[in-house]
Amino acid sequence: MNQIDAKFHLGQVVCHRVHPFRGVVFDVDPEFANSDEWYDALPEDSRPRKDQPFYHLLAENSDSYYVAYVSEQNLVADTSGEPVSHPDVAQMFGELTGGAYAVGAQLN
């Protein structure tokens, strides 16, 4: 497996810098790997660079749960220590410890 130079890791809880949602990283693309239609639908003045890691998140806001695709420049680590309530978290991850969920061999 190739090493990705990513700031955030699988299982880590993150927040969006601008929009009011948070989520758990469940996959990382080393650079933009979504459709041109998706990218072009973003407001031109806020489109992120394509040459950075993009994260797949099990995301939540005050209204719903969903999957989000977010550039590294738009994320920060969540330091609240609060669990993410997305219903798929328990299926993909283990216990929450220190701002990250257990992944892989660490699953309970």
Buried (B, 14 or more C-beta within 10 A) or exposed (E): EEEEEBBBEBBBBBBBEEEEBBBBBBEBBBEBEEEEEEEEEEEEEEEBEEEBBBBBBBBBBEEEBEEBBBBBEBBEEBEEEEEBEBEEBEEBBBEBEEBBBBBEEEEE
